[in-house]
Amino acid sequence: MQQAGTLKVTCKNAQNLPGRSVDAFMRVRIGAHDKHTKTLPRNQNPAWRETLEFRGKLADFLKENGI
């Protein structure tokens, strides 16, 4: 039996996003799990430096993503 764990995704930064008034955020989807960083208004070069955490079993994450 596989134990549940935590998958951590570190969102660092983006550069040269298109548009003049970009409200930047990073969205991460892993199967049915969906999370996003805070929104940084009017920022073409955002730096979030956030870690998003997904709890579950590795086999479930892989199955949900067709792997």
Residue pairs with C-beta under 8 A, 6 or more apart in sequence:
2 57
2 58
2 59
3 57
4 55
4 56
4 57
5 55
5 56
5 57
5 58
6 53
6 54
6 55
7 30
7 53
7 54
7 55
7 56
7 58
7 61
8 51
8 52
8 53
8 54
9 28
9 51
9 52
9 53
9 54
10 50
10 51
11 26
11 28
11 37
11 48
11 49
11 50
11 51
11 52
12 47
12 48
12 49
13 45
13 46
13 47
13 48
13 49
14 24
14 26
14 45
14 46
15 44
15 45
16 44
16 45
17 24
17 43
17 44
17 45
17 46
18 44
19 44
20 44
21 42
22 42
22 43
22 44
23 39
23 40
23 41
23 42
23 43
24 39
24 40
24 43
24 44
24 46
25 36
25 37
25 38
25 39
25 40
25 46
25 48
26 36
26 37
26 48
27 34
27 35
27 36
27 37
28 34
28 35
28 36
28 52
30 54
30 61
30 64
30 65
31 60
31 61
31 63
31 64
31 65
32 64
33 54
33 56
33 61
33 64
35 52
35 54
36 52
37 48
37 50
37 52
38 48
38 50
40 46
40 47
40 48
54 61
